[in-house]
Amino acid sequence: MLPLILGIVIFLGVHLVPTSPDLKAGLTERFGATAYKVAFGVLSLAGLVLIVVGYHKLQLMPDKNVVLWDPPAFTRHIAVALMLPAMIFLMAYLVPSRIRTAVKHPMLIAIKTWALAHLIANGDLASLILFGSFLAYAVYDRITLKRRVTTAPVNVMAPSPINDVIVVVGGIVLFAVILLWAHQYLIGVAPIPQISA
């Protein structure tokens, strides 16, 4: 459980820094913008690796991962269904589009949807800690956005409608890759057998 918790603390701790403009500005001023970005990237990657490795191991060690409740089978169907829009929102964050403009904060919506989907379908302690932490972070980050001053880009052309197609198709492809291969490979749990069970 320790690697998972440590990974969450590192990953979310680093991502909480931008929610405080004064803290971010102070670190950037003290260490420089490049050093800040490098440290942010390295710590984020380290935290993510610890999360994936720690969670994967706990899924294979039921004696160390207490099951607090057993979700009904239909919650797995709901979770899989929610993951499709989550992946589309993730693509909207990566690709400029009218979808991104409409939802304003696609990454936070993707995180909330992803976390909620997994909380619905999992009742083990590791899942509740992991997905509950990310859901709390996304909610907090969204709240702090209202207090942060943002400046709109100047003279930016409106995204082409084709970008909306790229976002949706890219999201569907990413969803399929995770559903059919990546989830089992990285986490050790295959979503499809769970659904048919």
C-alpha positions, 0 to 999 in steps of 0.5 A: 500500500505504501508505494501507491500512497507515496505515488499519490502524494508525490503526483497530486502534491506536484499538481497542487502547486499550480493551484496556488499562483503565489507558490508557483511564482515563488518556486519559478523565481527561486529556481528558474522556469526551466528547473521548475518545469523539469522538476514538475515533469520528473516528479510527476512521472515518478509519482505516476510510476509508483501509482501504477506499480503500487496499484497493480501489485495490490490488485494481485495481493487480495490479502493486503487490499481489503474489500470494503464492499462488493459493487453490483455487476451492473456498475462495471457496465456503467464504469466502462460506458463512462470511460468513453466520454472520459477519453474523449475529454482527454483528447479534447485537452490535447487537441484544440477544438470546439469541444475543448472550448465548450467544456472549458476544462476537459482534463478536469472533466476527464479526471472526474469522470475516470475517477467516478467510473472506477469508484462506482465499480470498485470496492477495495481499499486501494481503489477508494484511496486512488480514485477518491484522491483524484476525484477530490483533487479534480474538484479542488482544482476546479474550485481554485480555477475560479480564483485564479486569474487567466488571460485569454490568448490573443488572435487565436484562430478558431479550431477547424471542425475537423479537430472535433472529429479528431478528438472524438475518433482519437478518444474512441481509439484510446478507449478501445486500446485501454479496454482491450489491452492497456488496462490489463497490461498496466493494472492486471485487471481485464475490464471485458472479462469483468463485464461478462462475469 
